[in-house]
Amino acid sequence: MLAWLRSIVGTTPAADRRKFARYAVPAPLEVTAGGAVHSCRVENVSAGGVRLSPAFEVSKDDEITVTDPGSGLALDGRVVGSDPTGVRVRFESEDAGIIVSAWLRISNEANSNKEEAER
């Protein structure tokens, strides 16, 4: 019934509206917003944006820079929302997918090397 109603109204569930797949990447990031640098962790990332935690003081539409301290890769973004648990950022660059892909590969290799060293 709900699917039928959505087809008539023209809406889709939020998960279906996402343009890019999201990936959980347990990695630290540095975020520069309004001249202040914040240490955050990734909750999830996609070619289109990232969700960061913990939350820090920003407003919707604020411009920020997200930097991976391990690789030095950086992306400019814009805050699309925040709540007490985190901040949602949309990447501004059309090339973000390339950078996120490299970042995921670097993060995956680092985690694999760490696991091997612990054995």
Chimera marker file (.cmm) of the C-alpha trace (Angstrom):
<marker_set name="trace">
<marker id="1" x="0.000" y="0.000" z="0.000" r="1" g="1" b="0" radius="0.5"/>
<marker id="2" x="2.770" y="2.447" z="0.940" r="1" g="1" b="0" radius="0.5"/>
<marker id="3" x="4.689" y="1.732" z="-2.295" r="1" g="1" b="0" radius="0.5"/>
<marker id="4" x="1.529" y="2.337" z="-4.291" r="1" g="1" b="0" radius="0.5"/>
<marker id="5" x="0.906" y="5.656" z="-2.520" r="1" g="1" b="0" radius="0.5"/>
<marker id="6" x="4.511" y="6.747" z="-3.106" r="1" g="1" b="0" radius="0.5"/>
<marker id="7" x="4.174" y="5.942" z="-6.818" r="1" g="1" b="0" radius="0.5"/>
<marker id="8" x="1.104" y="8.195" z="-7.026" r="1" g="1" b="0" radius="0.5"/>
<marker id="9" x="2.569" y="11.041" z="-4.969" r="1" g="1" b="0" radius="0.5"/>
<marker id="10" x="6.016" y="10.690" z="-6.548" r="1" g="1" b="0" radius="0.5"/>
<marker id="11" x="8.074" y="10.296" z="-3.410" r="1" g="1" b="0" radius="0.5"/>
<marker id="12" x="10.636" y="7.671" z="-2.536" r="1" g="1" b="0" radius="0.5"/>
<marker id="13" x="12.108" y="6.567" z="0.776" r="1" g="1" b="0" radius="0.5"/>
<marker id="14" x="15.115" y="8.686" z="1.867" r="1" g="1" b="0" radius="0.5"/>
<marker id="15" x="17.509" y="5.793" z="1.289" r="1" g="1" b="0" radius="0.5"/>
<marker id="16" x="16.376" y="5.587" z="-2.354" r="1" g="1" b="0" radius="0.5"/>
<marker id="17" x="16.960" y="9.305" z="-2.942" r="1" g="1" b="0" radius="0.5"/>
<marker id="18" x="20.673" y="9.089" z="-2.159" r="1" g="1" b="0" radius="0.5"/>
<marker id="19" x="22.763" y="9.732" z="-5.229" r="1" g="1" b="0" radius="0.5"/>
<marker id="20" x="25.909" y="8.010" z="-3.893" r="1" g="1" b="0" radius="0.5"/>
<marker id="21" x="26.539" y="4.902" z="-1.809" r="1" g="1" b="0" radius="0.5"/>
<marker id="22" x="27.670" y="5.575" z="1.754" r="1" g="1" b="0" radius="0.5"/>
<marker id="23" x="30.543" y="3.796" z="3.486" r="1" g="1" b="0" radius="0.5"/>
<marker id="24" x="31.457" y="3.530" z="7.139" r="1" g="1" b="0" radius="0.5"/>
<marker id="25" x="35.095" y="4.547" z="7.470" r="1" g="1" b="0" radius="0.5"/>
<marker id="26" x="36.426" y="4.589" z="11.028" r="1" g="1" b="0" radius="0.5"/>
<marker id="27" x="38.869" y="7.418" z="10.413" r="1" g="1" b="0" radius="0.5"/>
<marker id="28" x="39.795" y="10.659" z="12.131" r="1" g="1" b="0" radius="0.5"/>
<marker id="29" x="39.440" y="13.930" z="10.247" r="1" g="1" b="0" radius="0.5"/>
<marker id="30" x="40.339" y="17.534" z="10.822" r="1" g="1" b="0" radius="0.5"/>
<marker id="31" x="37.616" y="20.017" z="9.972" r="1" g="1" b="0" radius="0.5"/>
<marker id="32" x="38.264" y="23.720" z="9.526" r="1" g="1" b="0" radius="0.5"/>
<marker id="33" x="35.179" y="25.863" z="10.009" r="1" g="1" b="0" radius="0.5"/>
<marker id="34" x="35.172" y="29.600" z="10.599" r="1" g="1" b="0" radius="0.5"/>
<marker id="35" x="38.930" y="29.596" z="11.262" r="1" g="1" b="0" radius="0.5"/>
<marker id="36" x="38.679" y="26.957" z="14.007" r="1" g="1" b="0" radius="0.5"/>
<marker id="37" x="40.029" y="23.418" z="13.600" r="1" g="1" b="0" radius="0.5"/>
<marker id="38" x="37.984" y="20.531" z="15.011" r="1" g="1" b="0" radius="0.5"/>
<marker id="39" x="38.973" y="16.890" z="15.457" r="1" g="1" b="0" radius="0.5"/>
<marker id="40" x="36.203" y="14.600" z="14.252" r="1" g="1" b="0" radius="0.5"/>
<marker id="41" x="35.517" y="11.041" z="13.185" r="1" g="1" b="0" radius="0.5"/>
<marker id="42" x="33.715" y="9.863" z="10.105" r="1" g="1" b="0" radius="0.5"/>
<marker id="43" x="30.376" y="8.165" z="10.682" r="1" g="1" b="0" radius="0.5"/>
<marker id="44" x="29.901" y="7.594" z="6.961" r="1" g="1" b="0" radius="0.5"/>
<marker id="45" x="31.200" y="9.025" z="3.715" r="1" g="1" b="0" radius="0.5"/>
<marker id="46" x="30.173" y="9.057" z="0.066" r="1" g="1" b="0" radius="0.5"/>
<marker id="47" x="31.286" y="10.829" z="-3.083" r="1" g="1" b="0" radius="0.5"/>
<marker id="48" x="28.671" y="13.468" z="-2.228" r="1" g="1" b="0" radius="0.5"/>
<marker id="49" x="29.393" y="14.156" z="1.432" r="1" g="1" b="0" radius="0.5"/>
<marker id="50" x="30.245" y="13.015" z="4.918" r="1" g="1" b="0" radius="0.5"/>
<marker id="51" x="28.627" y="12.732" z="8.341" r="1" g="1" b="0" radius="0.5"/>
<marker id="52" x="30.985" y="13.715" z="11.142" r="1" g="1" b="0" radius="0.5"/>
<marker id="53" x="30.904" y="13.264" z="14.888" r="1" g="1" b="0" radius="0.5"/>
<marker id="54" x="30.987" y="14.677" z="17.433" r="1" g="1" b="0" radius="0.5"/>
<marker id="55" x="28.978" y="17.759" z="16.598" r="1" g="1" b="0" radius="0.5"/>
<marker id="56" x="30.713" y="21.119" z="16.645" r="1" g="1" b="0" radius="0.5"/>
<marker id="57" x="29.330" y="24.627" z="16.365" r="1" g="1" b="0" radius="0.5"/>
<marker id="58" x="28.355" y="25.396" z="12.759" r="1" g="1" b="0" radius="0.5"/>
<marker id="59" x="25.350" y="26.689" z="10.913" r="1" g="1" b="0" radius="0.5"/>
<marker id="60" x="23.607" y="25.400" z="7.833" r="1" g="1" b="0" radius="0.5"/>
<marker id="61" x="25.386" y="26.568" z="4.648" r="1" g="1" b="0" radius="0.5"/>
<marker id="62" x="28.692" y="27.290" z="6.453" r="1" g="1" b="0" radius="0.5"/>
<marker id="63" x="31.709" y="26.532" z="4.263" r="1" g="1" b="0" radius="0.5"/>
<marker id="64" x="34.186" y="24.071" z="5.747" r="1" g="1" b="0" radius="0.5"/>
<marker id="65" x="37.274" y="22.094" z="4.745" r="1" g="1" b="0" radius="0.5"/>
<marker id="66" x="37.529" y="18.410" z="5.636" r="1" g="1" b="0" radius="0.5"/>
<marker id="67" x="41.117" y="17.062" z="5.777" r="1" g="1" b="0" radius="0.5"/>
<marker id="68" x="42.373" y="13.516" z="6.247" r="1" g="1" b="0" radius="0.5"/>
<marker id="69" x="45.478" y="14.045" z="8.414" r="1" g="1" b="0" radius="0.5"/>
<marker id="70" x="46.983" y="10.709" z="7.345" r="1" g="1" b="0" radius="0.5"/>
<marker id="71" x="47.014" y="11.410" z="3.617" r="1" g="1" b="0" radius="0.5"/>
<marker id="72" x="46.635" y="15.181" z="3.508" r="1" g="1" b="0" radius="0.5"/>
<marker id="73" x="43.641" y="14.813" z="1.166" r="1" g="1" b="0" radius="0.5"/>
<marker id="74" x="41.243" y="17.718" z="1.620" r="1" g="1" b="0" radius="0.5"/>
<marker id="75" x="37.788" y="18.591" z="0.354" r="1" g="1" b="0" radius="0.5"/>
<marker id="76" x="35.771" y="21.757" z="0.633" r="1" g="1" b="0" radius="0.5"/>
<marker id="77" x="32.191" y="21.342" z="1.667" r="1" g="1" b="0" radius="0.5"/>
<marker id="78" x="29.067" y="23.037" z="2.885" r="1" g="1" b="0" radius="0.5"/>
<marker id="79" x="27.129" y="22.184" z="6.028" r="1" g="1" b="0" radius="0.5"/>
<marker id="80" x="23.698" y="20.814" z="5.144" r="1" g="1" b="0" radius="0.5"/>
<marker id="81" x="22.638" y="20.132" z="8.715" r="1" g="1" b="0" radius="0.5"/>
<marker id="82" x="23.636" y="19.240" z="12.230" r="1" g="1" b="0" radius="0.5"/>
<marker id="83" x="22.153" y="17.764" z="15.362" r="1" g="1" b="0" radius="0.5"/>
<marker id="84" x="23.497" y="17.003" z="18.840" r="1" g="1" b="0" radius="0.5"/>
<marker id="85" x="25.298" y="13.873" z="17.561" r="1" g="1" b="0" radius="0.5"/>
<marker id="86" x="26.966" y="15.138" z="14.387" r="1" g="1" b="0" radius="0.5"/>
<marker id="87" x="27.333" y="17.343" z="11.340" r="1" g="1" b="0" radius="0.5"/>
<marker id="88" x="26.321" y="16.558" z="7.750" r="1" g="1" b="0" radius="0.5"/>
<marker id="89" x="28.465" y="18.012" z="4.977" r="1" g="1" b="0" radius="0.5"/>
<marker id="90" x="27.965" y="18.109" z="1.206" r="1" g="1" b="0" radius="0.5"/>
<marker id="91" x="31.198" y="18.197" z="-0.801" r="1" g="1" b="0" radius="0.5"/>
<marker id="92" x="31.469" y="21.134" z="-3.198" r="1" g="1" b="0" radius="0.5"/>
<marker id="93" x="33.809" y="19.522" z="-5.742" r="1" g="1" b="0" radius="0.5"/>
<marker id="94" x="32.599" y="17.419" z="-8.651" r="1" g="1" b="0" radius="0.5"/>
<marker id="95" x="35.888" y="15.515" z="-8.262" r="1" g="1" b="0" radius="0.5"/>
<marker id="96" x="35.044" y="14.506" z="-4.701" r="1" g="1" b="0" radius="0.5"/>
<marker id="97" x="34.374" y="10.936" z="-5.837" r="1" g="1" b="0" radius="0.5"/>
<marker id="98" x="37.995" y="10.523" z="-6.926" r="1" g="1" b="0" radius="0.5"/>
<marker id="99" x="39.297" y="11.876" z="-3.629" r="1" g="1" b="0" radius="0.5"/>
<marker id="100" x="36.870" y="9.796" z="-1.541" r="1" g="1" b="0" radius="0.5"/>
<marker id="101" x="37.827" y="6.687" z="-3.533" r="1" g="1" b="0" radius="0.5"/>
<marker id="102" x="41.526" y="7.293" z="-2.818" r="1" g="1" b="0" radius="0.5"/>
<marker id="103" x="40.737" y="8.037" z="0.811" r="1" g="1" b="0" radius="0.5"/>
<marker id="104" x="38.775" y="4.788" z="1.196" r="1" g="1" b="0" radius="0.5"/>
<marker id="105" x="41.624" y="2.817" z="-0.398" r="1" g="1" b="0" radius="0.5"/>
<marker id="106" x="44.243" y="4.443" z="1.850" r="1" g="1" b="0" radius="0.5"/>
<marker id="107" x="42.092" y="3.871" z="4.936" r="1" g="1" b="0" radius="0.5"/>
<marker id="108" x="41.469" y="0.240" z="3.988" r="1" g="1" b="0" radius="0.5"/>
<marker id="109" x="45.199" y="-0.400" z="3.411" r="1" g="1" b="0" radius="0.5"/>
<marker id="110" x="46.099" y="1.237" z="6.720" r="1" g="1" b="0" radius="0.5"/>
<marker id="111" x="43.543" y="-0.889" z="8.588" r="1" g="1" b="0" radius="0.5"/>
<marker id="112" x="44.794" y="-4.064" z="6.855" r="1" g="1" b="0" radius="0.5"/>
<marker id="113" x="48.407" y="-3.259" z="7.747" r="1" g="1" b="0" radius="0.5"/>
<marker id="114" x="47.429" y="-2.566" z="11.353" r="1" g="1" b="0" radius="0.5"/>
<marker id="115" x="45.588" y="-5.901" z="11.610" r="1" g="1" b="0" radius="0.5"/>
<marker id="116" x="48.579" y="-7.762" z="10.160" r="1" g="1" b="0" radius="0.5"/>
<marker id="117" x="50.950" y="-6.072" z="12.620" r="1" g="1" b="0" radius="0.5"/>
<marker id="118" x="48.726" y="-7.083" z="15.551" r="1" g="1" b="0" radius="0.5"/>
<marker id="119" x="48.889" y="-10.774" z="14.586" r="1" g="1" b="0" radius="0.5"/>
<link id1="1" id2="2" r="1" g="1" b="0" radius="0.2"/>
<link id1="2" id2="3" r="1" g="1" b="0" radius="0.2"/>
<link id1="3" id2="4" r="1" g="1" b="0" radius="0.2"/>
<link id1="4" id2="5" r="1" g="1" b="0" radius="0.2"/>
<link id1="5" id2="6" r="1" g="1" b="0" radius="0.2"/>
<link id1="6" id2="7" r="1" g="1" b="0" radius="0.2"/>
<link id1="7" id2="8" r="1" g="1" b="0" radius="0.2"/>
<link id1="8" id2="9" r="1" g="1" b="0" radius="0.2"/>
<link id1="9" id2="10" r="1" g="1" b="0" radius="0.2"/>
<link id1="10" id2="11" r="1" g="1" b="0" radius="0.2"/>
<link id1="11" id2="12" r="1" g="1" b="0" radius="0.2"/>
<link id1="12" id2="13" r="1" g="1" b="0" radius="0.2"/>
<link id1="13" id2="14" r="1" g="1" b="0" radius="0.2"/>
<link id1="14" id2="15" r="1" g="1" b="0" radius="0.2"/>
<link id1="15" id2="16" r="1" g="1" b="0" radius="0.2"/>
<link id1="16" id2="17" r="1" g="1" b="0" radius="0.2"/>
<link id1="17" id2="18" r="1" g="1" b="0" radius="0.2"/>
<link id1="18" id2="19" r="1" g="1" b="0" radius="0.2"/>
<link id1="19" id2="20" r="1" g="1" b="0" radius="0.2"/>
<link id1="20" id2="21" r="1" g="1" b="0" radius="0.2"/>
<link id1="21" id2="22" r="1" g="1" b="0" radius="0.2"/>
<link id1="22" id2="23" r="1" g="1" b="0" radius="0.2"/>
<link id1="23" id2="24" r="1" g="1" b="0" radius="0.2"/>
<link id1="24" id2="25" r="1" g="1" b="0" radius="0.2"/>
<link id1="25" id2="26" r="1" g="1" b="0" radius="0.2"/>
<link id1="26" id2="27" r="1" g="1" b="0" radius="0.2"/>
<link id1="27" id2="28" r="1" g="1" b="0" radius="0.2"/>
<link id1="28" id2="29" r="1" g="1" b="0" radius="0.2"/>
<link id1="29" id2="30" r="1" g="1" b="0" radius="0.2"/>
<link id1="30" id2="31" r="1" g="1" b="0" radius="0.2"/>
<link id1="31" id2="32" r="1" g="1" b="0" radius="0.2"/>
<link id1="32" id2="33" r="1" g="1" b="0" radius="0.2"/>
<link id1="33" id2="34" r="1" g="1" b="0" radius="0.2"/>
<link id1="34" id2="35" r="1" g="1" b="0" radius="0.2"/>
<link id1="35" id2="36" r="1" g="1" b="0" radius="0.2"/>
<link id1="36" id2="37" r="1" g="1" b="0" radius="0.2"/>
<link id1="37" id2="38" r="1" g="1" b="0" radius="0.2"/>
<link id1="38" id2="39" r="1" g="1" b="0" radius="0.2"/>
<link id1="39" id2="40" r="1" g="1" b="0" radius="0.2"/>
<link id1="40" id2="41" r="1" g="1" b="0" radius="0.2"/>
<link id1="41" id2="42" r="1" g="1" b="0" radius="0.2"/>
<link id1="42" id2="43" r="1" g="1" b="0" radius="0.2"/>
<link id1="43" id2="44" r="1" g="1" b="0" radius="0.2"/>
<link id1="44" id2="45" r="1" g="1" b="0" radius="0.2"/>
<link id1="45" id2="46" r="1" g="1" b="0" radius="0.2"/>
<link id1="46" id2="47" r="1" g="1" b="0" radius="0.2"/>
<link id1="47" id2="48" r="1" g="1" b="0" radius="0.2"/>
<link id1="48" id2="49" r="1" g="1" b="0" radius="0.2"/>
<link id1="49" id2="50" r="1" g="1" b="0" radius="0.2"/>
<link id1="50" id2="51" r="1" g="1" b="0" radius="0.2"/>
<link id1="51" id2="52" r="1" g="1" b="0" radius="0.2"/>
<link id1="52" id2="53" r="1" g="1" b="0" radius="0.2"/>
<link id1="53" id2="54" r="1" g="1" b="0" radius="0.2"/>
<link id1="54" id2="55" r="1" g="1" b="0" radius="0.2"/>
<link id1="55" id2="56" r="1" g="1" b="0" radius="0.2"/>
<link id1="56" id2="57" r="1" g="1" b="0" radius="0.2"/>
<link id1="57" id2="58" r="1" g="1" b="0" radius="0.2"/>
<link id1="58" id2="59" r="1" g="1" b="0" radius="0.2"/>
<link id1="59" id2="60" r="1" g="1" b="0" radius="0.2"/>
<link id1="60" id2="61" r="1" g="1" b="0" radius="0.2"/>
<link id1="61" id2="62" r="1" g="1" b="0" radius="0.2"/>
<link id1="62" id2="63" r="1" g="1" b="0" radius="0.2"/>
<link id1="63" id2="64" r="1" g="1" b="0" radius="0.2"/>
<link id1="64" id2="65" r="1" g="1" b="0" radius="0.2"/>
<link id1="65" id2="66" r="1" g="1" b="0" radius="0.2"/>
<link id1="66" id2="67" r="1" g="1" b="0" radius="0.2"/>
<link id1="67" id2="68" r="1" g="1" b="0" radius="0.2"/>
<link id1="68" id2="69" r="1" g="1" b="0" radius="0.2"/>
<link id1="69" id2="70" r="1" g="1" b="0" radius="0.2"/>
<link id1="70" id2="71" r="1" g="1" b="0" radius="0.2"/>
<link id1="71" id2="72" r="1" g="1" b="0" radius="0.2"/>
<link id1="72" id2="73" r="1" g="1" b="0" radius="0.2"/>
<link id1="73" id2="74" r="1" g="1" b="0" radius="0.2"/>
<link id1="74" id2="75" r="1" g="1" b="0" radius="0.2"/>
<link id1="75" id2="76" r="1" g="1" b="0" radius="0.2"/>
<link id1="76" id2="77" r="1" g="1" b="0" radius="0.2"/>
<link id1="77" id2="78" r="1" g="1" b="0" radius="0.2"/>
<link id1="78" id2="79" r="1" g="1" b="0" radius="0.2"/>
<link id1="79" id2="80" r="1" g="1" b="0" radius="0.2"/>
<link id1="80" id2="81" r="1" g="1" b="0" radius="0.2"/>
<link id1="81" id2="82" r="1" g="1" b="0" radius="0.2"/>
<link id1="82" id2="83" r="1" g="1" b="0" radius="0.2"/>
<link id1="83" id2="84" r="1" g="1" b="0" radius="0.2"/>
<link id1="84" id2="85" r="1" g="1" b="0" radius="0.2"/>
<link id1="85" id2="86" r="1" g="1" b="0" radius="0.2"/>
<link id1="86" id2="87" r="1" g="1" b="0" radius="0.2"/>
<link id1="87" id2="88" r="1" g="1" b="0" radius="0.2"/>
<link id1="88" id2="89" r="1" g="1" b="0" radius="0.2"/>
<link id1="89" id2="90" r="1" g="1" b="0" radius="0.2"/>
<link id1="90" id2="91" r="1" g="1" b="0" radius="0.2"/>
<link id1="91" id2="92" r="1" g="1" b="0" radius="0.2"/>
<link id1="92" id2="93" r="1" g="1" b="0" radius="0.2"/>
<link id1="93" id2="94" r="1" g="1" b="0" radius="0.2"/>
<link id1="94" id2="95" r="1" g="1" b="0" radius="0.2"/>
<link id1="95" id2="96" r="1" g="1" b="0" radius="0.2"/>
<link id1="96" id2="97" r="1" g="1" b="0" radius="0.2"/>
<link id1="97" id2="98" r="1" g="1" b="0" radius="0.2"/>
<link id1="98" id2="99" r="1" g="1" b="0" radius="0.2"/>
<link id1="99" id2="100" r="1" g="1" b="0" radius="0.2"/>
<link id1="100" id2="101" r="1" g="1" b="0" radius="0.2"/>
<link id1="101" id2="102" r="1" g="1" b="0" radius="0.2"/>
<link id1="102" id2="103" r="1" g="1" b="0" radius="0.2"/>
<link id1="103" id2="104" r="1" g="1" b="0" radius="0.2"/>
<link id1="104" id2="105" r="1" g="1" b="0" radius="0.2"/>
<link id1="105" id2="106" r="1" g="1" b="0" radius="0.2"/>
<link id1="106" id2="107" r="1" g="1" b="0" radius="0.2"/>
<link id1="107" id2="108" r="1" g="1" b="0" radius="0.2"/>
<link id1="108" id2="109" r="1" g="1" b="0" radius="0.2"/>
<link id1="109" id2="110" r="1" g="1" b="0" radius="0.2"/>
<link id1="110" id2="111" r="1" g="1" b="0" radius="0.2"/>
<link id1="111" id2="112" r="1" g="1" b="0" radius="0.2"/>
<link id1="112" id2="113" r="1" g="1" b="0" radius="0.2"/>
<link id1="113" id2="114" r="1" g="1" b="0" radius="0.2"/>
<link id1="114" id2="115" r="1" g="1" b="0" radius="0.2"/>
<link id1="115" id2="116" r="1" g="1" b="0" radius="0.2"/>
<link id1="116" id2="117" r="1" g="1" b="0" radius="0.2"/>
<link id1="117" id2="118" r="1" g="1" b="0" radius="0.2"/>
<link id1="118" id2="119" r="1" g="1" b="0" radius="0.2"/>
</marker_set>
